[in-house]
Each structure stands twice: as C-alpha cells, then as structure tokens.
C-alpha cells in the first residue's frame, strides 16, 4: 500500500492539473459544466478554489475520456 501522504500529494496534483487536462483534450468548459449539471459560475469557482469532490473529478475524467 502506498504511503497515505503520497496519495494526498497525487490527489492535489490531479486537482491542480484538471483545467489543463480538460483543455488538452479539446473539450470545452461549457460542455463539461453542462454534463456535470452545474452552472458556469459554479464550475469556474470550483476551478479557482479547487473545490472538486472525488465524484466530480471521476465524472470529469469520464467526460474528457482521460485514463
């Protein structure tokens, strides 16, 4: 089993890289927040404040077909 601290560090890196991951796939932000069924304002607040839940991150990765 990996060190718990290592897992947390990787999770934080994923959250930091999420906007770039979305953009690198060519998927538009609008498509993502519509699929997540959240408002544009909520989407950008979550991006800015890094307030994603694990479930939202999983859904985003599915939406952008990452991993």
HTML snippet that shows the backbone in 3Dmol.js (N, CA, C, O; Angstrom):
<script src="https://3Dmol.org/build/3Dmol-min.js"></script>
<div id="view" style="width:600px;height:400px;position:relative"></div>
<script>
const pdb = `
ATOM      1  N   UNK A   1       0.843  -1.191   0.000  1.00  0.00           N
ATOM      2  CA  UNK A   1       0.000   0.000   0.000  1.00  0.00           C
ATOM      3  C   UNK A   1       0.880   1.242   0.000  1.00  0.00           C
ATOM      4  O   UNK A   1       1.872   1.327   0.724  1.00  0.00           O
ATOM      5  N   UNK A   2       0.493   2.195  -0.825  1.00  0.00           N
ATOM      6  CA  UNK A   2       1.274   3.422  -0.902  1.00  0.00           C
ATOM      7  C   UNK A   2       1.113   4.231   0.381  1.00  0.00           C
ATOM      8  O   UNK A   2       0.137   4.098   1.119  1.00  0.00           O
ATOM      9  N   UNK A   3       2.089   5.053   0.604  1.00  0.00           N
ATOM     10  CA  UNK A   3       2.064   5.973   1.723  1.00  0.00           C
ATOM     11  C   UNK A   3       0.883   6.921   1.562  1.00  0.00           C
ATOM     12  O   UNK A   3       0.664   7.462   0.478  1.00  0.00           O
ATOM     13  N   UNK A   4       0.126   7.123   2.626  1.00  0.00           N
ATOM     14  CA  UNK A   4      -1.063   7.986   2.574  1.00  0.00           C
ATOM     15  C   UNK A   4      -0.703   9.400   2.138  1.00  0.00           C
ATOM     16  O   UNK A   4      -1.457  10.020   1.390  1.00  0.00           O
ATOM     17  N   UNK A   5       0.411   9.911   2.582  1.00  0.00           N
ATOM     18  CA  UNK A   5       0.835  11.256   2.199  1.00  0.00           C
ATOM     19  C   UNK A   5       1.069  11.345   0.693  1.00  0.00           C
ATOM     20  O   UNK A   5       0.730  12.346   0.062  1.00  0.00           O
ATOM     21  N   UNK A   6       1.647  10.300   0.128  1.00  0.00           N
ATOM     22  CA  UNK A   6       1.890  10.251  -1.313  1.00  0.00           C
ATOM     23  C   UNK A   6       0.567  10.301  -2.083  1.00  0.00           C
ATOM     24  O   UNK A   6       0.471  10.964  -3.115  1.00  0.00           O
ATOM     25  N   UNK A   7      -0.433   9.610  -1.587  1.00  0.00           N
ATOM     26  CA  UNK A   7      -1.745   9.619  -2.228  1.00  0.00           C
ATOM     27  C   UNK A   7      -2.340  11.020  -2.201  1.00  0.00           C
ATOM     28  O   UNK A   7      -2.892  11.480  -3.201  1.00  0.00           O
ATOM     29  N   UNK A   8      -2.233  11.693  -1.076  1.00  0.00           N
ATOM     30  CA  UNK A   8      -2.765  13.055  -0.948  1.00  0.00           C
ATOM     31  C   UNK A   8      -2.036  14.005  -1.894  1.00  0.00           C
ATOM     32  O   UNK A   8      -2.666  14.847  -2.533  1.00  0.00           O
ATOM     33  N   UNK A   9      -0.732  13.880  -1.986  1.00  0.00           N
ATOM     34  CA  UNK A   9       0.056  14.729  -2.883  1.00  0.00           C
ATOM     35  C   UNK A   9      -0.388  14.506  -4.329  1.00  0.00           C
ATOM     36  O   UNK A   9      -0.560  15.470  -5.074  1.00  0.00           O
ATOM     37  N   UNK A  10      -0.573  13.268  -4.728  1.00  0.00           N
ATOM     38  CA  UNK A  10      -1.015  12.959  -6.093  1.00  0.00           C
ATOM     39  C   UNK A  10      -2.417  13.506  -6.352  1.00  0.00           C
ATOM     40  O   UNK A  10      -2.695  13.997  -7.446  1.00  0.00           O
ATOM     41  N   UNK A  11      -3.298  13.426  -5.362  1.00  0.00           N
ATOM     42  CA  UNK A  11      -4.655  13.951  -5.494  1.00  0.00           C
ATOM     43  C   UNK A  11      -4.623  15.466  -5.695  1.00  0.00           C
ATOM     44  O   UNK A  11      -5.350  15.999  -6.533  1.00  0.00           O
ATOM     45  N   UNK A  12      -3.787  16.153  -4.929  1.00  0.00           N
ATOM     46  CA  UNK A  12      -3.647  17.605  -5.074  1.00  0.00           C
ATOM     47  C   UNK A  12      -3.089  17.953  -6.451  1.00  0.00           C
ATOM     48  O   UNK A  12      -3.525  18.925  -7.068  1.00  0.00           O
ATOM     49  N   UNK A  13      -2.143  17.182  -6.928  1.00  0.00           N
ATOM     50  CA  UNK A  13      -1.587  17.412  -8.265  1.00  0.00           C
ATOM     51  C   UNK A  13      -2.664  17.243  -9.326  1.00  0.00           C
ATOM     52  O   UNK A  13      -2.732  18.026 -10.274  1.00  0.00           O
ATOM     53  N   UNK A  14      -3.503  16.229  -9.173  1.00  0.00           N
ATOM     54  CA  UNK A  14      -4.584  15.996 -10.108  1.00  0.00           C
ATOM     55  C   UNK A  14      -5.532  17.195 -10.138  1.00  0.00           C
ATOM     56  O   UNK A  14      -5.922  17.649 -11.214  1.00  0.00           O
ATOM     57  N   UNK A  15      -5.900  17.701  -8.982  1.00  0.00           N
ATOM     58  CA  UNK A  15      -6.791  18.861  -8.911  1.00  0.00           C
ATOM     59  C   UNK A  15      -6.138  20.071  -9.570  1.00  0.00           C
ATOM     60  O   UNK A  15      -6.799  20.814 -10.296  1.00  0.00           O
ATOM     61  N   UNK A  16      -4.851  20.273  -9.323  1.00  0.00           N
ATOM     62  CA  UNK A  16      -4.138  21.398  -9.935  1.00  0.00           C
ATOM     63  C   UNK A  16      -4.094  21.274 -11.458  1.00  0.00           C
ATOM     64  O   UNK A  16      -4.190  22.275 -12.167  1.00  0.00           O
ATOM     65  N   UNK A  17      -3.951  20.056 -11.953  1.00  0.00           N
ATOM     66  CA  UNK A  17      -3.793  19.823 -13.387  1.00  0.00           C
ATOM     67  C   UNK A  17      -5.119  19.660 -14.123  1.00  0.00           C
ATOM     68  O   UNK A  17      -5.136  19.615 -15.353  1.00  0.00           O
ATOM     69  N   UNK A  18      -6.211  19.574 -13.402  1.00  0.00           N
ATOM     70  CA  UNK A  18      -7.505  19.292 -14.020  1.00  0.00           C
ATOM     71  C   UNK A  18      -7.881  20.267 -15.134  1.00  0.00           C
ATOM     72  O   UNK A  18      -8.291  19.817 -16.204  1.00  0.00           O
ATOM     73  N   UNK A  19      -7.761  21.592 -14.933  1.00  0.00           N
ATOM     74  CA  UNK A  19      -8.117  22.504 -16.039  1.00  0.00           C
ATOM     75  C   UNK A  19      -7.281  22.265 -17.298  1.00  0.00           C
ATOM     76  O   UNK A  19      -7.809  22.302 -18.410  1.00  0.00           O
ATOM     77  N   UNK A  20      -5.996  22.024 -17.129  1.00  0.00           N
ATOM     78  CA  UNK A  20      -5.135  21.773 -18.293  1.00  0.00           C
ATOM     79  C   UNK A  20      -5.491  20.445 -18.949  1.00  0.00           C
ATOM     80  O   UNK A  20      -5.434  20.323 -20.173  1.00  0.00           O
ATOM     81  N   UNK A  21      -5.853  19.465 -18.155  1.00  0.00           N
ATOM     82  CA  UNK A  21      -6.263  18.178 -18.707  1.00  0.00           C
ATOM     83  C   UNK A  21      -7.502  18.362 -19.581  1.00  0.00           C
ATOM     84  O   UNK A  21      -7.587  17.803 -20.675  1.00  0.00           O
ATOM     85  N   UNK A  22      -8.455  19.142 -19.094  1.00  0.00           N
ATOM     86  CA  UNK A  22      -9.672  19.403 -19.867  1.00  0.00           C
ATOM     87  C   UNK A  22      -9.316  20.078 -21.178  1.00  0.00           C
ATOM     88  O   UNK A  22      -9.749  19.639 -22.244  1.00  0.00           O
ATOM     89  N   UNK A  23      -8.531  21.143 -21.106  1.00  0.00           N
ATOM     90  CA  UNK A  23      -8.193  21.910 -22.304  1.00  0.00           C
ATOM     91  C   UNK A  23      -7.348  21.106 -23.289  1.00  0.00           C
ATOM     92  O   UNK A  23      -7.480  21.275 -24.501  1.00  0.00           O
ATOM     93  N   UNK A  24      -6.485  20.235 -22.777  1.00  0.00           N
ATOM     94  CA  UNK A  24      -5.617  19.459 -23.673  1.00  0.00           C
ATOM     95  C   UNK A  24      -6.396  18.445 -24.504  1.00  0.00           C
ATOM     96  O   UNK A  24      -5.916  18.000 -25.546  1.00  0.00           O
ATOM     97  N   UNK A  25      -7.581  18.082 -24.057  1.00  0.00           N
ATOM     98  CA  UNK A  25      -8.394  17.131 -24.815  1.00  0.00           C
ATOM     99  C   UNK A  25      -9.247  17.821 -25.865  1.00  0.00           C
ATOM    100  O   UNK A  25      -9.850  17.166 -26.715  1.00  0.00           O
ATOM    101  N   UNK A  26      -9.296  19.148 -25.804  1.00  0.00           N
ATOM    102  CA  UNK A  26     -10.105  19.895 -26.756  1.00  0.00           C
ATOM    103  C   UNK A  26     -11.559  20.024 -26.341  1.00  0.00           C
ATOM    104  O   UNK A  26     -12.362  20.613 -27.065  1.00  0.00           O
ATOM    105  N   UNK A  27     -11.903  19.483 -25.188  1.00  0.00           N
ATOM    106  CA  UNK A  27     -13.271  19.586 -24.686  1.00  0.00           C
ATOM    107  C   UNK A  27     -13.463  20.989 -24.109  1.00  0.00           C
ATOM    108  O   UNK A  27     -12.616  21.490 -23.370  1.00  0.00           O
ATOM    109  N   UNK A  28     -14.561  21.598 -24.449  1.00  0.00           N
ATOM    110  CA  UNK A  28     -14.856  22.954 -23.979  1.00  0.00           C
ATOM    111  C   UNK A  28     -15.375  22.910 -22.546  1.00  0.00           C
ATOM    112  O   UNK A  28     -16.072  21.977 -22.149  1.00  0.00           O
ATOM    113  N   UNK A  29     -15.019  23.948 -21.774  1.00  0.00           N
ATOM    114  CA  UNK A  29     -15.500  24.054 -20.399  1.00  0.00           C
ATOM    115  C   UNK A  29     -17.022  23.965 -20.344  1.00  0.00           C
ATOM    116  O   UNK A  29     -17.580  23.314 -19.461  1.00  0.00           O
ATOM    117  N   UNK A  30     -17.684  24.620 -21.286  1.00  0.00           N
ATOM    118  CA  UNK A  30     -19.150  24.638 -21.312  1.00  0.00           C
ATOM    119  C   UNK A  30     -19.704  23.215 -21.374  1.00  0.00           C
ATOM    120  O   UNK A  30     -20.659  22.885 -20.671  1.00  0.00           O
ATOM    121  N   UNK A  31     -19.111  22.388 -22.205  1.00  0.00           N
ATOM    122  CA  UNK A  31     -19.557  21.004 -22.320  1.00  0.00           C
ATOM    123  C   UNK A  31     -19.411  20.287 -20.978  1.00  0.00           C
ATOM    124  O   UNK A  31     -20.294  19.530 -20.575  1.00  0.00           O
ATOM    125  N   UNK A  32     -18.296  20.528 -20.291  1.00  0.00           N
ATOM    126  CA  UNK A  32     -18.046  19.866 -19.009  1.00  0.00           C
ATOM    127  C   UNK A  32     -19.057  20.317 -17.969  1.00  0.00           C
ATOM    128  O   UNK A  32     -19.669  19.477 -17.308  1.00  0.00           O
ATOM    129  N   UNK A  33     -19.252  21.631 -17.804  1.00  0.00           N
ATOM    130  CA  UNK A  33     -20.177  22.044 -16.745  1.00  0.00           C
ATOM    131  C   UNK A  33     -21.618  21.708 -17.068  1.00  0.00           C
ATOM    132  O   UNK A  33     -22.422  21.510 -16.157  1.00  0.00           O
ATOM    133  N   UNK A  34     -21.961  21.640 -18.342  1.00  0.00           N
ATOM    134  CA  UNK A  34     -23.309  21.196 -18.686  1.00  0.00           C
ATOM    135  C   UNK A  34     -23.492  19.710 -18.365  1.00  0.00           C
ATOM    136  O   UNK A  34     -24.538  19.309 -17.855  1.00  0.00           O
ATOM    137  N   UNK A  35     -22.485  18.901 -18.661  1.00  0.00           N
ATOM    138  CA  UNK A  35     -22.551  17.475 -18.343  1.00  0.00           C
ATOM    139  C   UNK A  35     -22.590  17.237 -16.832  1.00  0.00           C
ATOM    140  O   UNK A  35     -23.238  16.304 -16.357  1.00  0.00           O
ATOM    141  N   UNK A  36     -21.887  18.091 -16.084  1.00  0.00           N
ATOM    142  CA  UNK A  36     -21.892  17.980 -14.627  1.00  0.00           C
ATOM    143  C   UNK A  36     -23.186  18.532 -14.019  1.00  0.00           C
ATOM    144  O   UNK A  36     -23.474  18.331 -12.839  1.00  0.00           O
ATOM    145  N   UNK A  37     -23.956  19.233 -14.857  1.00  0.00           N
ATOM    146  CA  UNK A  37     -25.198  19.869 -14.431  1.00  0.00           C
ATOM    147  C   UNK A  37     -24.962  20.892 -13.325  1.00  0.00           C
ATOM    148  O   UNK A  37     -25.687  20.949 -12.332  1.00  0.00           O
ATOM    149  N   UNK A  38     -23.908  21.707 -13.538  1.00  0.00           N
ATOM    150  CA  UNK A  38     -23.632  22.822 -12.641  1.00  0.00           C
ATOM    151  C   UNK A  38     -23.561  24.094 -13.480  1.00  0.00           C
ATOM    152  O   UNK A  38     -23.374  24.041 -14.696  1.00  0.00           O
ATOM    153  N   UNK A  39     -23.710  25.218 -12.825  1.00  0.00           N
ATOM    154  CA  UNK A  39     -23.668  26.486 -13.552  1.00  0.00           C
ATOM    155  C   UNK A  39     -22.237  26.836 -13.948  1.00  0.00           C
ATOM    156  O   UNK A  39     -21.268  26.302 -13.408  1.00  0.00           O
ATOM    157  N   UNK A  40     -22.142  27.742 -14.895  1.00  0.00           N
ATOM    158  CA  UNK A  40     -20.842  28.249 -15.328  1.00  0.00           C
ATOM    159  C   UNK A  40     -20.093  28.855 -14.146  1.00  0.00           C
ATOM    160  O   UNK A  40     -18.902  28.608 -13.959  1.00  0.00           O
ATOM    161  N   UNK A  41     -20.813  29.660 -13.342  1.00  0.00           N
ATOM    162  CA  UNK A  41     -20.190  30.313 -12.181  1.00  0.00           C
ATOM    163  C   UNK A  41     -19.667  29.284 -11.185  1.00  0.00           C
ATOM    164  O   UNK A  41     -18.566  29.431 -10.655  1.00  0.00           O
ATOM    165  N   UNK A  42     -20.448  28.256 -10.935  1.00  0.00           N
ATOM    166  CA  UNK A  42     -20.013  27.206 -10.008  1.00  0.00           C
ATOM    167  C   UNK A  42     -18.794  26.476 -10.550  1.00  0.00           C
ATOM    168  O   UNK A  42     -17.858  26.187  -9.804  1.00  0.00           O
ATOM    169  N   UNK A  43     -18.800  26.179 -11.838  1.00  0.00           N
ATOM    170  CA  UNK A  43     -17.664  25.499 -12.457  1.00  0.00           C
ATOM    171  C   UNK A  43     -16.384  26.300 -12.266  1.00  0.00           C
ATOM    172  O   UNK A  43     -15.371  25.760 -11.822  1.00  0.00           O
ATOM    173  N   UNK A  44     -16.426  27.594 -12.603  1.00  0.00           N
ATOM    174  CA  UNK A  44     -15.214  28.408 -12.508  1.00  0.00           C
ATOM    175  C   UNK A  44     -14.795  28.659 -11.063  1.00  0.00           C
ATOM    176  O   UNK A  44     -13.607  28.823 -10.784  1.00  0.00           O
ATOM    177  N   UNK A  45     -15.761  28.690 -10.139  1.00  0.00           N
ATOM    178  CA  UNK A  45     -15.409  28.817  -8.719  1.00  0.00           C
ATOM    179  C   UNK A  45     -14.681  27.556  -8.265  1.00  0.00           C
ATOM    180  O   UNK A  45     -13.689  27.637  -7.540  1.00  0.00           O
ATOM    181  N   UNK A  46     -15.167  26.398  -8.687  1.00  0.00           N
ATOM    182  CA  UNK A  46     -14.515  25.141  -8.326  1.00  0.00           C
ATOM    183  C   UNK A  46     -13.107  25.056  -8.922  1.00  0.00           C
ATOM    184  O   UNK A  46     -12.181  24.567  -8.275  1.00  0.00           O
ATOM    185  N   UNK A  47     -12.955  25.532 -10.150  1.00  0.00           N
ATOM    186  CA  UNK A  47     -11.630  25.556 -10.773  1.00  0.00           C
ATOM    187  C   UNK A  47     -10.700  26.466  -9.978  1.00  0.00           C
ATOM    188  O   UNK A  47      -9.581  26.086  -9.635  1.00  0.00           O
ATOM    189  N   UNK A  48     -11.179  27.666  -9.693  1.00  0.00           N
ATOM    190  CA  UNK A  48     -10.360  28.665  -8.996  1.00  0.00           C
ATOM    191  C   UNK A  48     -10.005  28.234  -7.568  1.00  0.00           C
ATOM    192  O   UNK A  48      -8.862  28.372  -7.133  1.00  0.00           O
ATOM    193  N   UNK A  49     -10.993  27.717  -6.857  1.00  0.00           N
ATOM    194  CA  UNK A  49     -10.792  27.387  -5.448  1.00  0.00           C
ATOM    195  C   UNK A  49     -10.434  25.918  -5.216  1.00  0.00           C
ATOM    196  O   UNK A  49     -10.202  25.497  -4.083  1.00  0.00           O
ATOM    197  N   UNK A  50     -10.393  25.159  -6.285  1.00  0.00           N
ATOM    198  CA  UNK A  50     -10.020  23.734  -6.229  1.00  0.00           C
ATOM    199  C   UNK A  50     -10.906  22.974  -5.251  1.00  0.00           C
ATOM    200  O   UNK A  50     -10.424  22.279  -4.356  1.00  0.00           O
ATOM    201  N   UNK A  51     -12.216  23.125  -5.445  1.00  0.00           N
ATOM    202  CA  UNK A  51     -13.199  22.548  -4.539  1.00  0.00           C
ATOM    203  C   UNK A  51     -13.919  21.331  -5.109  1.00  0.00           C
ATOM    204  O   UNK A  51     -15.078  21.088  -4.771  1.00  0.00           O
ATOM    205  N   UNK A  52     -13.265  20.579  -5.950  1.00  0.00           N
ATOM    206  CA  UNK A  52     -13.886  19.419  -6.567  1.00  0.00           C
ATOM    207  C   UNK A  52     -14.047  18.280  -5.577  1.00  0.00           C
ATOM    208  O   UNK A  52     -13.179  18.048  -4.735  1.00  0.00           O
ATOM    209  N   UNK A  53     -15.167  17.569  -5.683  1.00  0.00           N
ATOM    210  CA  UNK A  53     -15.312  16.329  -4.934  1.00  0.00           C
ATOM    211  C   UNK A  53     -14.673  15.214  -5.747  1.00  0.00           C
ATOM    212  O   UNK A  53     -14.437  15.358  -6.947  1.00  0.00           O
ATOM    213  N   UNK A  54     -14.399  14.112  -5.085  1.00  0.00           N
ATOM    214  CA  UNK A  54     -13.829  12.963  -5.795  1.00  0.00           C
ATOM    215  C   UNK A  54     -14.776  12.481  -6.888  1.00  0.00           C
ATOM    216  O   UNK A  54     -14.336  12.086  -7.968  1.00  0.00           O
ATOM    217  N   UNK A  55     -16.071  12.515  -6.607  1.00  0.00           N
ATOM    218  CA  UNK A  55     -17.063  12.077  -7.588  1.00  0.00           C
ATOM    219  C   UNK A  55     -17.063  12.995  -8.818  1.00  0.00           C
ATOM    220  O   UNK A  55     -17.169  12.520  -9.949  1.00  0.00           O
ATOM    221  N   UNK A  56     -16.943  14.304  -8.594  1.00  0.00           N
ATOM    222  CA  UNK A  56     -16.903  15.248  -9.717  1.00  0.00           C
ATOM    223  C   UNK A  56     -15.659  15.020 -10.565  1.00  0.00           C
ATOM    224  O   UNK A  56     -15.723  15.079 -11.793  1.00  0.00           O
ATOM    225  N   UNK A  57     -14.551  14.763  -9.930  1.00  0.00           N
ATOM    226  CA  UNK A  57     -13.316  14.508 -10.670  1.00  0.00           C
ATOM    227  C   UNK A  57     -13.477  13.244 -11.516  1.00  0.00           C
ATOM    228  O   UNK A  57     -13.085  13.226 -12.683  1.00  0.00           O
ATOM    229  N   UNK A  58     -14.043  12.208 -10.944  1.00  0.00           N
ATOM    230  CA  UNK A  58     -14.281  10.978 -11.709  1.00  0.00           C
ATOM    231  C   UNK A  58     -15.173  11.256 -12.915  1.00  0.00           C
ATOM    232  O   UNK A  58     -14.899  10.774 -14.015  1.00  0.00           O
ATOM    233  N   UNK A  59     -16.224  12.020 -12.716  1.00  0.00           N
ATOM    234  CA  UNK A  59     -17.134  12.352 -13.823  1.00  0.00           C
ATOM    235  C   UNK A  59     -16.420  13.165 -14.891  1.00  0.00           C
ATOM    236  O   UNK A  59     -16.607  12.921 -16.083  1.00  0.00           O
ATOM    237  N   UNK A  60     -15.600  14.130 -14.475  1.00  0.00           N
ATOM    238  CA  UNK A  60     -14.851  14.940 -15.442  1.00  0.00           C
ATOM    239  C   UNK A  60     -13.921  14.050 -16.257  1.00  0.00           C
ATOM    240  O   UNK A  60     -13.853  14.178 -17.479  1.00  0.00           O
ATOM    241  N   UNK A  61     -13.209  13.155 -15.591  1.00  0.00           N
ATOM    242  CA  UNK A  61     -12.302  12.261 -16.305  1.00  0.00           C
ATOM    243  C   UNK A  61     -13.059  11.395 -17.305  1.00  0.00           C
ATOM    244  O   UNK A  61     -12.556  11.118 -18.394  1.00  0.00           O
ATOM    245  N   UNK A  62     -14.275  10.964 -16.939  1.00  0.00           N
ATOM    246  CA  UNK A  62     -15.104  10.206 -17.880  1.00  0.00           C
ATOM    247  C   UNK A  62     -15.538  11.084 -19.050  1.00  0.00           C
ATOM    248  O   UNK A  62     -15.525  10.648 -20.201  1.00  0.00           O
ATOM    249  N   UNK A  63     -15.921  12.318 -18.748  1.00  0.00           N
ATOM    250  CA  UNK A  63     -16.385  13.258 -19.792  1.00  0.00           C
ATOM    251  C   UNK A  63     -15.282  13.527 -20.815  1.00  0.00           C
ATOM    252  O   UNK A  63     -15.528  13.544 -22.021  1.00  0.00           O
ATOM    253  N   UNK A  64     -14.067  13.737 -20.317  1.00  0.00           N
ATOM    254  CA  UNK A  64     -12.975  14.082 -21.229  1.00  0.00           C
ATOM    255  C   UNK A  64     -12.243  12.835 -21.732  1.00  0.00           C
ATOM    256  O   UNK A  64     -11.273  12.932 -22.484  1.00  0.00           O
ATOM    257  N   UNK A  65     -12.717  11.681 -21.310  1.00  0.00           N
ATOM    258  CA  UNK A  65     -12.135  10.395 -21.738  1.00  0.00           C
ATOM    259  C   UNK A  65     -10.654  10.288 -21.372  1.00  0.00           C
ATOM    260  O   UNK A  65      -9.832   9.855 -22.180  1.00  0.00           O
ATOM    261  N   UNK A  66     -10.327  10.690 -20.141  1.00  0.00           N
ATOM    262  CA  UNK A  66      -8.949  10.657 -19.667  1.00  0.00           C
ATOM    263  C   UNK A  66      -8.770   9.409 -18.807  1.00  0.00           C
ATOM    264  O   UNK A  66      -9.554   9.156 -17.893  1.00  0.00           O
ATOM    265  N   UNK A  67      -7.745   8.645 -19.104  1.00  0.00           N
ATOM    266  CA  UNK A  67      -7.429   7.483 -18.271  1.00  0.00           C
ATOM    267  C   UNK A  67      -8.388   6.391 -18.525  1.00  0.00           C
ATOM    268  O   UNK A  67      -8.285   5.326 -17.916  1.00  0.00           O
TER     269      UNK A  67
END
`;
const viewer = $3Dmol.createViewer("view");
viewer.addModel(pdb, "pdb");
viewer.setStyle({}, {cartoon: {color: "spectrum"}});
viewer.zoomTo();
viewer.render();
</script>
